[in-house]
Amino acid sequence: MAKQISLTGIKPTGTPHLGNYLGMIAPALSLVDTYQPIYFIADYHALTTLHDSNSMKAYTLEVASTWLALGLDPDNVIFYRQSDVPEIFELTWILSCFTAKGLLNRAHAYKSATDTNESLGRSLDDGVNGGLYSYPVLMASDILLFDTDVVPVGYDQIQHVEIARDIAVAFNATYGDVLTIPQALVNESVSVIQGLDGRKMSKSYNNTIPLFAEPKQLRKQVMRIVTDSKRPEDPKNPDECNVFAIYKHFASPSEVKAMREQYLAGGVAYGDMKQTLYKLLDTQLSEPRERYKAYISQPQQVEEILLRGAEKARTIAQAKLNQIRSVLGVRVR
């Protein structure tokens, strides 16, 4: 029996950080043995906010190098840049004709923008571009073009998969079972990764730890993690500690258990804990860091990998789009 298809995309909107790794990259890479995985760099999604061409190129190289450094094997998976697969954008228009406007009105990103504008007394759509508004349709096209079965996402992205499902159901109601109905796949243990200040790790909050920071910079960021004022001898709740929140994802189960007991009993100094976390991260990320630097220094090699992946992706995309064009009654290419 053929494996089901999983699909994961990441926007090139900044240097990858620990939250990206734990929340998306590591869970997605773990699916290789269970699913037929597809990975892509969502550069056209980034256009909703990123309008600097040099940054787009740099971030795309960084994201691609990150996946490769962390073990993605381009010979055994499909790995491409979204903009290299034009079939995605033709399908986006087709799907937009089956997408209720009310569905897009309720999309989180659009709602967040309009709510912010309302709270500030501005026009509801102030600063909102058409790309932001129709973003869920492009994401649906990414998913549905490849007959995706599962989409690994965090809780904040579940709605996008639900919208893709709604669009597919609307299309299939007219043309039959043409589009596969995808499922969201949520890894609950890493759904939210806390940043330096305890909020979700995010570039917009400036609370991230860059994934491949050099040792000195890595230590500096770890030492910035916000903690409370408890003394070393005071008992502490590990589940309320921002340092432990990151530590538990990298330490072994036995180390996590022992550290948890130390917290509860008292005797943990936050400075020592930060140093422990720094050493743990530096040890585990040192080899991927060197591989990352090697890929970054060879952009043409990364470019060739992405183009080969796009060829594989387009073979699938062209066949699916022809099936869709056929049921629409337009010319099959």
C-alpha positions as CSV (number, residue, x, y, z in Angstrom):
1,M,0.0,0.0,0.0
2,A,1.3,3.4,-1.0
3,K,2.2,5.8,1.9
4,Q,0.0,8.7,2.6
5,I,1.3,12.1,1.7
6,S,2.3,14.7,4.2
7,L,3.1,18.3,3.3
8,T,5.0,21.0,5.2
9,G,5.8,24.6,4.2
10,I,7.8,27.3,5.9
11,K,7.9,31.0,5.0
12,P,11.3,32.6,4.4
13,T,10.6,35.6,6.6
14,G,13.6,35.5,8.9
15,T,16.5,33.4,10.3
16,P,15.2,30.0,11.6
17,H,15.1,29.7,15.4
18,L,14.5,27.0,18.0
19,G,10.8,27.5,17.8
20,N,10.8,26.7,14.1
21,Y,12.9,23.7,14.7
22,L,10.8,22.2,17.6
23,G,7.4,23.3,16.4
24,M,7.7,22.5,12.7
25,I,11.0,21.2,11.3
26,A,11.7,18.3,13.7
27,P,8.2,16.9,13.7
28,A,8.0,17.2,9.9
29,L,11.3,15.4,9.4
30,S,10.2,12.6,11.8
31,L,7.4,11.7,9.3
32,V,9.8,10.3,6.7
33,D,9.4,6.7,7.7
34,T,5.6,6.9,8.0
35,Y,4.5,9.1,5.1
36,Q,5.7,10.2,1.7
37,P,6.8,13.7,2.7
38,I,6.7,16.9,0.7
39,Y,8.6,20.0,2.0
40,F,8.5,23.5,0.4
41,I,9.7,27.0,1.0
42,A,6.7,29.2,0.8
43,D,8.3,32.3,-0.7
44,Y,5.1,33.7,-2.3
45,H,3.4,33.4,1.0
46,A,6.1,35.7,2.4
47,L,5.1,38.4,-0.1
48,T,2.3,39.5,2.1
49,T,4.9,41.2,4.3
50,L,8.3,40.8,2.8
51,H,9.0,43.2,-0.1
52,D,12.7,43.4,-0.2
53,S,14.3,41.2,-2.9
54,N,17.7,40.8,-1.2
55,S,16.0,39.6,2.0
56,M,13.8,37.2,0.1
57,K,16.9,35.6,-1.5
58,A,18.8,35.5,1.8
59,Y,16.0,34.1,3.8
60,T,15.2,31.5,1.2
61,L,18.8,30.3,1.2
62,E,18.8,30.2,5.0
63,V,15.6,28.2,5.2
64,A,16.7,25.7,2.6
65,S,20.1,25.3,4.2
66,T,18.4,24.7,7.6
67,W,16.3,21.8,6.4
68,L,19.3,20.3,4.6
69,A,21.6,20.7,7.6
70,L,19.0,19.1,9.9
71,G,18.9,15.9,7.8
72,L,16.5,16.4,5.0
73,D,17.5,14.1,2.1
74,P,16.5,15.6,-1.2
75,D,17.0,12.3,-3.0
76,N,14.3,10.6,-0.9
77,V,11.7,13.4,-0.5
78,I,10.3,16.2,-2.6
79,F,11.8,19.6,-1.6
80,Y,11.1,22.7,-3.6
81,R,10.6,26.4,-3.7
82,Q,6.9,27.4,-4.1
83,S,7.6,30.0,-6.8
84,D,9.1,27.3,-9.0
85,V,5.8,25.4,-9.3
86,P,3.5,27.7,-11.3
87,E,0.7,25.1,-11.2
88,I,0.1,26.2,-7.6
89,F,-0.9,29.7,-8.7
90,E,-3.3,28.5,-11.4
91,L,-5.0,26.3,-8.9
92,T,-5.2,29.2,-6.5
93,W,-7.5,31.1,-8.9
94,I,-9.6,28.0,-9.6
95,L,-10.1,27.4,-5.9
96,S,-10.8,31.1,-5.2
97,C,-13.9,30.6,-7.3
98,F,-15.2,28.0,-4.8
99,T,-14.2,29.9,-1.7
100,A,-16.9,31.7,0.2
101,K,-15.9,35.3,1.1
102,G,-17.3,34.7,4.6
103,L,-14.7,32.0,5.0
104,L,-11.9,34.4,4.3
105,N,-13.5,37.1,6.5
106,R,-13.1,34.7,9.5
107,A,-9.4,33.8,8.7
108,H,-7.2,34.5,11.8
109,A,-4.6,36.7,10.1
110,Y,-7.3,38.9,8.5
111,K,-9.4,39.0,11.6
112,S,-6.3,40.0,13.7
113,A,-5.5,42.8,11.3
114,T,-9.1,44.2,11.3
115,D,-9.5,43.8,15.1
116,T,-6.2,45.8,15.6
117,N,-7.4,48.5,13.2
118,E,-10.7,48.7,15.0
119,S,-9.1,49.0,18.4
120,L,-6.9,51.9,17.1
121,G,-9.9,53.7,15.5
122,R,-8.6,53.1,11.9
123,S,-10.4,51.9,8.9
124,L,-10.9,48.1,9.3
125,D,-8.9,47.3,6.1
126,D,-6.1,49.8,6.7
127,G,-2.8,48.2,5.7
128,V,-4.5,45.0,4.6
129,N,-3.4,43.8,1.1
130,G,-5.2,41.3,-1.1
131,G,-2.5,38.7,-0.5
132,L,-3.1,38.7,3.3
133,Y,-6.9,38.4,2.7
134,S,-6.6,35.5,0.2
135,Y,-3.6,33.8,1.9
136,P,-5.7,30.8,2.9
137,V,-6.6,30.1,-0.7
138,L,-3.0,29.9,-1.7
139,M,-2.3,27.6,1.2
140,A,-5.2,25.4,0.2
141,S,-3.7,25.2,-3.3
142,D,-0.3,24.2,-1.8
143,I,-2.1,21.4,0.0
144,L,-4.7,20.2,-2.5
145,L,-2.5,20.2,-5.6
146,F,-0.5,17.3,-4.2
147,D,-3.4,15.1,-2.9
148,T,-2.1,15.8,0.6
149,D,-3.4,13.5,3.3
150,V,-1.9,15.2,6.4
151,V,-0.5,18.6,7.1
152,P,1.7,18.9,10.3
153,V,0.8,22.2,11.9
154,G,0.7,23.9,15.3
155,Y,-2.6,24.9,16.9
156,D,-2.5,28.3,15.4
157,Q,-2.4,26.9,11.8
158,I,-5.2,24.4,12.2
159,Q,-7.7,26.8,10.7
160,H,-5.8,27.0,7.4
161,V,-6.2,23.2,7.0
162,E,-9.9,23.5,7.9
163,I,-10.3,26.1,5.2
164,A,-8.6,23.9,2.7
165,R,-11.0,21.1,3.7
166,D,-14.0,23.4,3.2
167,I,-12.7,24.5,-0.2
168,A,-12.1,20.9,-1.3
169,V,-15.6,19.9,-0.2
170,A,-17.1,22.7,-2.1
171,F,-15.2,21.8,-5.3
172,N,-16.0,18.1,-4.9
173,A,-19.7,18.9,-4.4
174,T,-19.7,20.2,-8.0
175,Y,-17.2,17.9,-9.8
176,G,-17.0,14.7,-7.8
177,D,-14.2,13.2,-5.7
178,V,-11.4,15.1,-7.4
179,L,-9.6,16.7,-4.4
180,T,-8.3,14.8,-1.4
181,I,-9.6,16.1,1.9
182,P,-6.6,16.8,4.1
183,Q,-6.3,16.3,7.9
184,A,-4.3,18.5,10.3
185,L,-1.6,16.6,12.2
186,V,-0.8,18.3,15.5
187,N,2.2,17.3,17.6
188,E,0.7,18.4,21.0
189,S,4.0,18.0,22.9
190,V,5.6,20.9,21.0
191,S,2.6,22.9,19.8
192,V,3.8,26.1,21.5
193,I,7.5,26.7,22.1
194,Q,8.2,29.4,24.7
195,G,10.6,32.2,23.8
196,L,13.0,34.2,26.0
197,D,10.1,36.1,27.7
198,G,7.7,33.2,28.1
199,R,5.5,34.1,25.2
200,K,5.4,32.0,22.0
201,M,8.9,32.1,20.4
202,S,8.4,34.4,17.5
203,K,10.5,36.9,15.4
204,S,7.7,39.4,15.9
205,Y,8.2,39.3,19.6
206,N,12.0,39.5,19.3
207,N,12.3,36.6,21.8
208,T,13.9,33.9,19.7
209,I,17.1,31.9,19.9
210,P,18.6,31.5,16.4
211,L,19.0,27.8,15.6
212,F,22.5,28.1,14.3
213,A,23.9,30.9,16.4
214,E,27.6,30.7,17.1
215,P,28.4,29.6,20.7
216,K,29.0,33.1,22.0
217,Q,25.8,34.4,20.6
218,L,23.9,31.3,21.6
219,R,25.0,31.7,25.2
220,K,24.1,35.3,25.2
221,Q,20.6,34.6,24.1
222,V,20.1,31.7,26.6
223,M,21.3,34.0,29.4
224,R,18.6,36.5,28.4
225,I,15.8,34.1,29.2
226,V,13.4,35.7,31.7
227,T,13.1,34.0,35.2
228,D,11.5,34.9,38.5
229,S,13.2,36.1,41.6
230,K,13.3,32.8,43.6
231,R,16.5,32.0,45.3
232,P,18.5,28.8,44.4
233,E,17.3,27.0,47.6
234,D,13.6,27.7,47.0
235,P,11.4,25.0,45.5
236,K,10.3,25.9,42.0
237,N,7.6,24.7,39.6
238,P,9.5,23.6,36.5
239,D,6.3,24.0,34.4
240,E,6.4,27.8,35.1
241,C,10.1,28.2,34.2
242,N,11.0,29.5,30.8
243,V,14.4,27.8,30.9
244,F,13.0,24.4,31.7
245,A,10.4,24.9,29.0
246,I,13.2,24.8,26.4
247,Y,15.4,22.3,28.2
248,K,12.8,19.6,28.3
249,H,12.7,19.4,24.5
250,F,16.5,18.7,24.2
251,A,17.4,16.7,27.3
252,S,16.9,12.9,27.6
253,P,13.8,11.7,29.5
254,S,16.0,10.7,32.5
255,E,17.6,14.1,32.5
256,V,14.3,15.8,32.4
257,K,12.9,13.7,35.2
258,A,16.0,14.4,37.4
259,M,15.9,18.1,36.7
260,R,12.2,18.3,37.5
261,E,12.8,16.6,40.8
262,Q,15.6,19.2,41.6
263,Y,13.3,22.0,40.8
264,L,10.6,20.7,43.1
265,A,13.0,20.0,45.9
266,G,14.9,23.3,45.7
267,G,18.6,23.7,44.9
268,V,18.3,24.9,41.3
269,A,20.0,28.3,40.5
270,Y,18.6,29.9,37.4
271,G,22.1,31.0,36.3
272,D,23.4,27.4,36.5
273,M,20.3,26.1,34.7
274,K,20.9,28.5,31.9
275,Q,24.5,27.4,31.6
276,T,23.3,23.8,31.5
277,L,20.8,24.6,28.8
278,Y,23.4,26.5,26.8
279,K,25.9,23.5,26.9
280,L,23.1,21.1,25.9
281,L,22.0,23.2,22.9
282,D,25.6,23.8,21.8
283,T,26.4,20.1,21.9
284,Q,23.4,19.0,20.0
285,L,23.4,21.8,17.4
286,S,27.2,22.0,16.7
287,E,27.2,19.4,13.9
288,P,24.1,20.7,12.2
289,R,25.6,24.2,12.6
290,E,28.7,23.3,10.6
291,R,26.6,21.6,7.9
292,Y,24.4,24.8,7.7
293,K,27.5,27.0,7.3
294,A,28.7,24.7,4.5
295,Y,25.3,25.0,2.6
296,I,25.1,28.7,3.1
297,S,28.6,29.1,1.6
298,Q,27.5,27.1,-1.5
299,P,24.2,28.8,-2.7
300,Q,24.5,27.3,-6.2
301,Q,24.4,23.8,-4.7
302,V,21.3,24.7,-2.7
303,E,19.7,26.2,-5.8
304,E,20.3,23.0,-7.8
305,I,18.7,21.0,-5.1
306,L,15.6,23.2,-5.1
307,L,15.3,23.1,-8.9
308,R,15.6,19.3,-8.9
309,G,12.9,19.1,-6.3
310,A,10.7,21.5,-8.4
311,E,11.0,19.1,-11.3
312,K,9.6,16.3,-9.2
313,A,6.9,18.5,-7.7
314,R,5.8,19.7,-11.2
315,T,5.5,16.2,-12.5
316,I,2.8,15.6,-9.8
317,A,1.3,19.1,-10.1
318,Q,0.9,19.0,-13.8
319,A,-0.9,15.7,-13.7
320,K,-3.3,16.8,-11.0
321,L,-3.9,20.2,-12.6
322,N,-4.8,18.4,-15.9
323,Q,-7.3,16.3,-14.0
324,I,-8.8,19.4,-12.6
325,R,-8.8,21.2,-15.9
326,S,-10.6,18.2,-17.5
327,V,-13.5,18.3,-15.0
328,L,-13.7,22.1,-15.4
329,G,-14.2,21.7,-19.1
330,V,-11.1,23.7,-20.1
331,R,-8.3,22.5,-22.3
332,V,-6.0,19.8,-20.9
333,R,-2.4,20.6,-21.5
